């Protein structure tokens, strides 16, 4: 399964990220390309333990029942729900967010599973390092496909 702890998978995401342009047009959803990058960065910061998020009540009740689907081979659904802490509505600087995404992916890969956050995902709860890495890869893949890369 693809994940950001796998060097080849990480390099593939970085290559696709390098190809994204500030004028990229979304194929679904509401965010523009700069907001999407800021959204990805916010989630990466959560998985790095830099910006922990409070658990959602519904996630405390139901989150663990959906983890297997979340980290399965199945792609994320288009127009799926987004946690309110990850919704970016204000204008963002494309180059700044793209550079930050590249740096955060590098940090995630470099720290490896041994130093992955022990803090819970806001909906799914406690994830293993491998689950975090799969989720990150799937999340990047989802949004890069959203913008045609």
C-alpha positions as CSV (number, residue, x, y, z in Angstrom):
1,X,0.0,0.0,0.0
2,X,1.3,3.5,-0.9
3,X,2.5,5.6,2.1
4,X,4.8,8.5,2.8
5,X,7.3,6.4,4.7
6,X,8.1,4.6,1.4
7,X,10.9,6.4,-0.5
8,X,9.4,5.7,-3.9
9,X,5.9,6.7,-2.9
10,X,7.3,9.9,-1.3
11,X,9.3,10.8,-4.3
12,X,6.3,10.3,-6.6
13,X,4.2,12.7,-4.5
14,X,7.0,15.2,-4.5
15,X,7.3,15.0,-8.3
16,X,3.6,15.5,-8.7
17,X,3.6,18.4,-6.3
18,X,6.5,19.9,-8.2
19,X,4.3,19.8,-11.3
20,X,1.3,21.7,-9.8
21,X,0.8,25.2,-11.1
22,X,-0.8,28.3,-9.4
23,X,-3.4,28.4,-12.2
24,X,-4.4,24.7,-11.8
25,X,-8.2,24.3,-12.0
26,X,-10.0,22.1,-9.6
27,X,-12.1,19.2,-11.0
28,X,-14.3,19.1,-7.8
29,X,-14.6,20.7,-4.5
30,X,-14.5,24.3,-3.3
31,X,-10.8,25.2,-2.6
32,X,-8.5,26.8,-5.0
33,X,-5.0,25.3,-5.5
34,X,-3.4,27.5,-2.9
35,X,-6.0,26.8,-0.3
36,X,-5.7,23.1,-1.1
37,X,-2.0,23.2,-0.4
38,X,-2.6,25.0,2.9
39,X,-5.2,22.3,3.8
40,X,-2.7,19.5,3.1
41,X,-0.1,21.4,5.2
42,X,-2.4,21.7,8.1
43,X,-3.1,17.9,8.1
44,X,0.6,17.2,7.7
45,X,1.3,19.4,10.8
46,X,-1.2,17.3,12.7
47,X,0.5,14.1,11.8
48,X,3.9,15.6,12.8
49,X,2.5,16.6,16.2
50,X,3.0,20.3,15.4
51,X,-0.7,21.3,15.5
52,X,-2.7,18.7,17.5
53,X,-6.4,18.9,17.0
54,X,-9.2,18.3,19.5
55,X,-11.1,15.0,19.0
56,X,-14.5,15.4,17.5
57,X,-17.4,13.9,19.6
58,X,-18.7,11.9,16.7
59,X,-15.2,10.6,16.0
60,X,-14.9,9.5,19.6
61,X,-18.1,7.4,19.1
62,X,-17.6,6.2,15.5
63,X,-14.1,6.9,14.4
64,X,-12.5,3.5,15.0
65,X,-15.2,1.8,13.0
66,X,-14.0,3.6,9.9
67,X,-10.3,3.4,10.2
68,X,-9.9,0.3,8.0
69,X,-11.8,2.0,5.1
70,X,-9.7,5.2,5.7
71,X,-6.4,3.4,5.2
72,X,-7.6,0.9,2.6
73,X,-6.6,0.8,-1.1
74,X,-9.9,2.7,-1.9
75,X,-9.4,6.3,-3.0
76,X,-11.0,9.1,-0.9
77,X,-14.4,10.1,-2.2
78,X,-14.8,13.3,-4.2
79,X,-16.5,16.1,-2.2
80,X,-16.1,14.1,1.1
81,X,-16.5,15.9,4.4
82,X,-13.6,18.0,5.7
83,X,-13.0,18.6,9.4
84,X,-13.7,22.2,10.3
85,X,-10.1,22.8,11.4
86,X,-8.9,21.9,8.0
87,X,-11.2,24.0,5.9
88,X,-9.2,26.9,4.4
89,X,-11.3,29.7,3.0
90,X,-9.0,32.7,3.1
91,X,-6.5,33.5,0.2
92,X,-3.2,31.8,0.5
93,X,0.2,32.3,-1.1
94,X,0.8,29.5,-3.7
95,X,4.6,29.5,-3.6
96,X,4.8,29.7,0.2
97,X,2.3,26.8,0.6
98,X,3.9,24.7,-2.1
99,X,7.4,25.2,-0.5
100,X,6.0,24.4,2.9
101,X,4.3,21.2,1.6
102,X,7.6,20.0,0.2
103,X,9.4,20.7,3.4
104,X,6.7,19.0,5.6
105,X,6.7,15.9,3.4
106,X,10.5,15.8,3.8
107,X,10.2,16.1,7.6
108,X,7.5,13.4,7.7
109,X,9.6,11.0,5.7
110,X,12.8,11.8,7.6
111,X,11.4,11.4,11.1
112,X,10.0,8.1,10.1
113,X,7.6,5.8,12.0
114,X,9.6,5.9,15.2
115,X,8.9,9.6,15.8
116,X,5.4,9.8,14.3
117,X,2.9,11.6,16.5
118,X,1.3,9.6,19.3
119,X,-1.6,12.1,19.3
120,X,-4.9,11.1,17.9
121,X,-6.5,12.0,14.6
122,X,-9.4,14.3,15.2
123,X,-11.9,11.9,13.9
124,X,-10.3,8.4,13.7
125,X,-8.5,8.5,17.0
126,X,-5.1,6.9,17.6
127,X,-3.5,5.7,14.4
128,X,-0.4,3.7,14.0
129,X,2.6,5.3,12.2
130,X,1.8,3.2,9.1
131,X,-1.8,4.3,9.2
132,X,-0.7,8.0,9.4
133,X,1.7,7.4,6.4
134,X,-1.0,5.7,4.3
135,X,-3.5,8.5,5.1
136,X,-1.0,11.2,4.2
137,X,-0.2,9.6,0.8
138,X,-3.9,9.1,0.1
139,X,-4.7,12.6,1.1
140,X,-2.0,14.1,-1.2
141,X,-3.0,11.7,-4.0
142,X,-6.7,12.8,-3.7
143,X,-6.0,16.5,-3.8
144,X,-3.3,16.3,-6.5
145,X,-5.9,14.4,-8.7
146,X,-8.4,17.1,-7.8
147,X,-6.1,19.5,-9.6
148,X,-5.1,17.2,-12.4
149,X,-1.6,16.1,-11.3
